[in-house]
Amino acid sequence: MKPTYMAGLLLLTVAALLMGSSIISPKALTPVRAAGSGDPSGAAPLAPPYPNVTIPGIPPAGNCCLWQLEKRIDGKREANFGNPYQCDKGPTARGNMKIEVKLTTAGPLCDQNDIIPNGSVLSATGPIIRRNDLFADFMGEFAITSPAGAVLFKGTIETLDRVGSHHLFFRCEACNPRSHFEGYLVGQGVQTPAYTLRALIVARGTVPTPGATGAVAGSIDGTLMKCP
């Protein structure tokens, strides 16, 4: 075969490849998802069933300082509920709850900062899910207000009724004690935004029946953190 013929054949082949690539639609290169395949690629993501909650974290750098926090709490809870529905552990209902407790220092040994003075009030509101046996989960927003009316901290609180965390050693409590709830709260200073509050809440109290008030007595233990 003559060299001239070979060169011409090569040029025709290259031209055909270039022309072919230019007329292929980009969409044709995208794999089509088969109907009912369950593959979510290419589909708009569904909204999450649970709302996202943002809490202040710990800065990755900086000389942060800690003070231990211990407050006695005394107050009440109020709740209302809708019609119960059936779950595998029995009738369950959802509603809204309000917490209001007064804060008092437990003493300087474990309450090492007076940024939250005696007589301040922690109030919180939010949704609650409750079973008929009074096992319940509450989550809401809280605010701590000074006796003078200044809002000191705002943040997120969650409590679990009939959950005991001190049952592994020495049988201190049952895993599902009555008239007992535990939880956590994390918030940031309003007047002093360099401070955050991170604490556990443990108290005596039963989820109140609709329209009634349930007494609360316990403690909040944790830390105040200040970061530059």
C-alpha positions in Angstrom: 0.0 0.0 0.0 1.4 3.4 -1.0 2.4 5.9 1.7 0.1 8.6 0.2 -2.9 6.3 0.5 -2.1 5.4 4.1 -1.8 9.1 5.1 -5.1 9.9 3.5 -6.9 7.0 5.3 -5.4 8.2 8.6 -6.7 11.7 8.1 -10.2 10.4 7.2 -10.3 8.3 10.4 -9.3 11.2 12.6 -11.9 13.5 11.0 -14.6 10.9 11.5 -13.8 10.6 15.2 -13.8 14.4 15.7 -17.2 14.8 13.9 -18.7 11.9 15.9 -17.7 13.4 19.3 -19.1 16.8 18.3 -22.6 15.4 17.5 -23.0 13.2 20.6 -25.2 15.0 23.1 -23.8 15.3 26.6 -27.1 14.0 27.9 -26.5 10.7 26.1 -23.4 10.1 28.2 -25.4 10.5 31.5 -26.7 7.2 32.7 -30.5 7.1 33.0 -31.8 6.0 36.4 -34.3 3.2 36.0 -37.7 3.9 37.4 -38.2 2.4 40.8 -34.5 1.5 41.2 -34.3 3.3 44.5 -31.2 5.2 43.5 -31.6 8.8 44.8 -28.9 10.2 42.4 -30.2 13.0 40.4 -33.3 13.4 42.6 -33.9 16.3 44.9 -33.0 15.4 48.5 -35.9 14.9 50.8 -36.3 17.3 53.8 -35.0 15.7 57.0 -37.7 14.5 59.4 -35.9 16.1 62.3 -35.1 19.8 62.5 -31.5 20.7 62.8 -30.3 22.3 66.0 -27.1 24.4 66.3 -25.3 24.7 69.6 -22.0 26.5 70.3 -19.0 24.3 70.0 -15.5 24.6 71.4 -13.1 26.8 69.3 -10.3 25.0 67.6 -7.7 27.4 69.0 -7.4 30.0 71.8 -6.7 30.0 75.5 -10.2 29.1 76.9 -10.8 29.1 80.6 -13.2 26.9 82.7 -15.2 27.4 85.8 -17.2 24.6 87.4 -20.9 25.2 87.7 -23.3 23.8 90.3 -26.8 25.3 90.8 -29.7 24.1 92.8 -33.0 24.3 90.9 -36.5 24.6 92.2 -39.6 25.2 90.2 -42.3 23.6 88.0 -43.2 22.1 84.6 -46.4 22.5 82.7 -47.5 20.5 79.6 -50.4 19.9 77.2 -50.8 16.9 74.9 -52.8 15.9 71.9 -54.7 12.7 71.3 -52.6 9.6 72.0 -51.6 7.3 69.2 -50.5 3.7 69.3 -46.9 2.6 69.3 -45.4 -0.9 70.0 -44.7 0.2 73.6 -48.2 1.5 74.2 -50.2 4.7 73.8 -48.0 7.7 73.1 -48.8 11.4 72.8 -47.0 14.5 71.7 -47.4 18.0 73.1 -45.6 21.1 74.4 -44.0 21.7 77.7 -42.8 24.7 79.7 -40.1 24.6 82.4 -39.5 27.3 84.9 -37.0 26.9 87.7 -35.1 29.3 90.1 -31.3 28.9 90.3 -29.4 29.1 93.6 -25.7 28.5 94.1 -24.6 25.2 95.7 -21.5 26.9 97.2 -18.1 28.1 96.0 -16.4 24.6 96.0 -18.2 23.5 92.8 -19.9 26.8 91.8 -16.9 28.9 90.9 -18.3 31.8 88.9 -21.1 34.3 89.9 -22.0 35.4 86.4 -25.4 33.7 87.1 -26.5 35.3 90.4 -28.8 33.7 92.9 -32.5 34.1 92.1 -31.9 33.9 88.3 -34.6 31.9 86.5 -34.2 29.3 83.8 -37.2 29.0 81.5 -37.6 26.7 78.5 -40.3 25.7 76.1 -40.5 23.1 73.3 -42.1 19.8 72.1 -42.4 16.7 74.2 -43.1 13.1 73.3 -44.6 11.0 76.2 -45.6 7.4 76.6 -48.4 6.4 79.0 -45.8 5.1 81.5 -44.4 8.6 81.7 -41.2 7.8 79.7 -40.7 11.1 77.8 -38.3 13.1 75.7 -38.4 16.9 75.8 -36.3 19.3 73.7 -36.6 23.1 73.5 -34.9 26.5 73.8 -34.0 27.9 77.2 -33.1 31.3 78.5 -31.6 32.2 81.9 -32.7 35.6 83.2 -31.2 37.5 86.1 -33.3 38.9 89.0 -33.0 42.3 87.4 -34.5 41.0 84.1 -31.4 40.8 82.0 -31.2 37.7 79.7 -27.9 36.1 80.6 -27.8 32.9 78.5 -29.8 31.4 75.6 -29.5 27.9 74.2 -30.8 24.4 73.8 -32.0 22.0 76.4 -33.1 18.3 76.3 -34.4 16.1 79.1 -35.4 12.5 79.4 -38.0 11.4 81.9 -37.7 8.0 83.6 -34.0 7.6 82.6 -31.5 6.9 85.3 -27.7 7.0 84.6 -26.3 5.8 87.9 -27.4 2.2 87.9 -24.3 0.4 86.7 -22.3 0.6 90.0 -23.6 0.2 93.5 -27.2 0.1 92.3 -27.7 3.8 93.0 -30.9 4.0 91.0 -33.1 2.0 88.6 -32.6 2.4 84.9 -36.2 3.7 84.7 -36.9 5.5 88.0 -40.2 7.2 88.5 -40.3 11.0 89.2 -36.8 11.5 87.8 -35.4 13.1 84.7 -32.0 13.9 83.3 -30.7 15.9 80.4 -28.3 18.6 79.2 -28.2 22.2 78.3 -25.8 24.1 76.1 -26.0 27.9 75.6 -24.1 31.1 75.0 -24.0 34.3 76.9 -26.1 37.2 75.7 -24.6 40.0 77.8 -21.2 38.1 77.7 -21.0 36.2 74.4 -17.4 35.1 75.2 -19.0 32.7 77.7 -20.7 29.4 77.0 -22.6 27.2 79.5 -22.5 23.4 79.1 -24.2 21.4 81.8 -26.2 18.4 82.9 -29.6 18.7 84.6 -30.8 16.0 87.0 -34.0 16.5 89.0 -37.0 14.9 90.7 -40.2 15.4 88.9 -42.9 13.7 86.9 -44.2 14.8 83.5 -47.3 16.8 84.4 -50.8 15.7 83.3 -52.5 18.1 80.8 -53.4 21.4 82.5 -51.6 20.5 85.8 -48.3 21.6 87.2 -45.5 19.3 88.2 -42.9 20.3 90.8 -39.2 20.1 90.0 -36.3 20.0 92.4 -32.7 19.1 91.4 -29.4 20.5 90.2 -27.5 21.7 87.2 -23.9 20.7 87.1 -21.4 21.6 84.4 -19.0 24.3 83.3 -18.8 27.9 82.2 -16.3 28.3 79.5 -14.8 31.6 78.4 -12.8 31.8 75.1 -11.1 34.9 73.7 
